[in-house]
């Protein structure tokens, strides 16, 4: 009797597993697969300490664009508003995105939002972050801009919240939220995962906390933002943080970012 029941249930359970797998894959597919702003020169980054570590992510991105398009820095207006250990709703988005309020007269064409690193990991955190993204997106659009969501990298050991499930929760949240408001999702977390798969010994997180990015982690994030926001490959880009990133590491991280973005936005 048991064998008969098992033989009947086995195909059924397999079918359920396939359906669940397919559902997850469908939910984790971004609806926005290309830049929504053509070569933005006015960009605002809003997030926490993940943005300002390593000489600030926005600096690396704008220099990378300038390396590919000399003269870009002369017209670029990049700003970064960050609060360490903050949730996204701690930021005064109305003030930050209003033209002229933070030293930029023209509207920001693109505002890149990053939630608190732990927000996607709990039900309450996800609910709060979702509501914040929806509200912020409305304000950003009212001021003439577009929203992009920064899918952050997840914790690794020795962080006390490090867990294999965190990656899936983070990816699923950002893709779903991005689809809901029609925002470009920048797959930085995916790029970190891919880099670790290819080179397990690479140091993308600070060893003392398993949370904040090292300089290499920030550089990988910049390559991923560049590829996502500008729709251009970072492979071969000459920017190396004034020689601080060795050529081999720069080439590796550029390729990881390009491969990740290409796969993430694939039709």
Helices and strands as residue ranges (DSSP letters): H 2-27, E 42-47, H 49-52, H 57-68, H 72-75, E 77-82, G 88-90, H 93-97, E 110-113, G 119-121, H 123-142, E 146-150, H 165-181, E 184-186, H 188-198, H 215-230, H 247-264
